[in-house]
Amino acid sequence: MTALCLLFISLSFALITAESSVYFREQFEDGDAWKSRWLESTHKSDYGKFVLSAGKFYGDAEKDKGLQTSQDAHFYAISSRFEDFSNKDQPLVIQFTVKHEQGIDCGGGYIKLFPSDLKQEEMNGDSTYNIMFGPDICGPGTKKVHVIFNYKGKNHLINKDIRCKDDEYSHLYTLVVNPDNTYEVKIDNKKVESGSLEDDWDFLPPKKIKDPDAKKPEDWDEREKIGDPDDKKPEDWDKPETIPDPDAKKPDDWDEEMDGEWEPPMVTNPDYKGEWKPKQIDNPAYKGKWVHPEIDNPEYTPDSEIYKYSSIGVIGLDLWQVKSGTIFDNFLITNDPKLAEEVGNESWGATKDAEKKMKDSQEEEERKKREEEDKKRSEEAKDEADEEDKDEEDEDEEDEEEEDEEDGEEEGTDSKLKDEL
Ligand SMILES: *[C@@H]1O[C@H](CO)[C@@H](O)[C@H](O)[C@H]1NC(C)=O
């Protein structure tokens, strides 16, 4: 084989591997047409409704439309199908945006990726999935990004803590799973976690275990220090802890017959030295800490294809929300991390600043409105107070008049009496 031929082969190989596939993309930019692509599960009769909305604030009224949860305290279950594929020998990239514009208290913001044999109308919390990925918030205690893989029929949670965003803006979540069994999690196109699947999940039993046949020898001395055997307790060490108070005197009016025999109160003995301990010296027999020898775990079998799913065909939102209002948008499933980054830049990246600006100006307006209302309310309160003061003054005057009248009557009777006398 000639060098040129080799070069050609490697070039075309590079071209083939560089080819990118988009397995699924959903931007919700064609009105109600999404309803033909997404199917609500009927497993329960009271799933919450998803509506198409860009929300209360957005960067672009059309582009930022996505699926919004619209009913508080509901389960949601909706999914969309695409052509079945396997991520064998290729990266798998899952990406979407989540916007908790309602100020979420407790609720899921994650997606699930299912094998294509999922019955969409039956999808529910127990449906077998391949991957669950995305933010989950519940109170101040739970604010994490889930990365759960189904491996040989069992779901495995990541053993690292990845914090999710908990503000009210749109955020881009990306998971990259590579065929070399490594992964990367990105938020807003920035890496927040990465590593190896084998290390960060407990898919496989540990490579090494403690040798069950190894035992610490009986005479293994782990004491670094010992009491000096040559050290002896001084003869005069032992003294009572308390003694009769030498300064106490029997009171003059003590009556032995009435009060019994007088005894001085007990006080702490200043000569008491506590328990005697020999001085500590280096233990000449010290052997160091015994380390349990390890052996290869017979249960461990390496797996170079932990990352691999033979069938991926449905993406779903299967979650619970207390306070609704979350908007999901810009779904992308591809084998090309670079493309995903670009798409993220062009969608989330292009509207995020305008979204923040709109929210800021709404908040500014609300603040002004509140201030004006407060001002109006305090002016009204002042006017009312003035009115009340006036009323009180009038009442005072009336009271005084009444008193005058009463006085007059009395006077009248007096004068009447006088006249009669
Ligand atoms: C995405 O945007 C960031 C920030 O502007 C930039 O650094 C990065 O190169 C962009 N990525 C792609 C693939 O365009």
The ligand as an SDF file (V2000), in Angstrom:
LIG
                    3D

 14 14  0  0  0  0  0  0  0  0999 V2000
  -20.1190   30.1380   21.3720 C   0  0  0  0  0  0  0  0  0  0  0  0
  -20.0460   31.4000   21.9910 O   0  0  0  0  0  0  0  0  0  0  0  0
  -18.9180   31.5620   22.8260 C   0  0  0  0  0  0  0  0  0  0  0  0
  -19.0630   32.8870   23.5540 C   0  0  0  0  0  0  0  0  0  0  0  0
  -19.3910   33.9120   22.6600 O   0  0  0  0  0  0  0  0  0  0  0  0
  -17.6530   31.4630   21.9980 C   0  0  0  0  0  0  0  0  0  0  0  0
  -16.5100   31.5890   22.8160 O   0  0  0  0  0  0  0  0  0  0  0  0
  -17.6200   30.1020   21.2930 C   0  0  0  0  0  0  0  0  0  0  0  0
  -16.5290   30.0260   20.4380 O   0  0  0  0  0  0  0  0  0  0  0  0
  -18.8990   29.8890   20.4900 C   0  0  0  0  0  0  0  0  0  0  0  0
  -18.9020   28.5400   19.9850 N   0  0  0  0  0  0  0  0  0  0  0  0
  -19.1650   28.2340   18.7020 C   0  0  0  0  0  0  0  0  0  0  0  0
  -19.0650   26.8130   18.3610 C   0  0  0  0  0  0  0  0  0  0  0  0
  -19.5090   29.0510   17.8950 O   0  0  0  0  0  0  0  0  0  0  0  0
  1  2  1  0
  1 10  1  0
  2  3  1  0
  3  4  1  0
  3  6  1  0
  4  5  1  0
  6  7  1  0
  6  8  1  0
  8  9  1  0
  8 10  1  0
 10 11  1  0
 11 12  1  0
 12 13  1  0
 12 14  2  0
M  END
$$$$
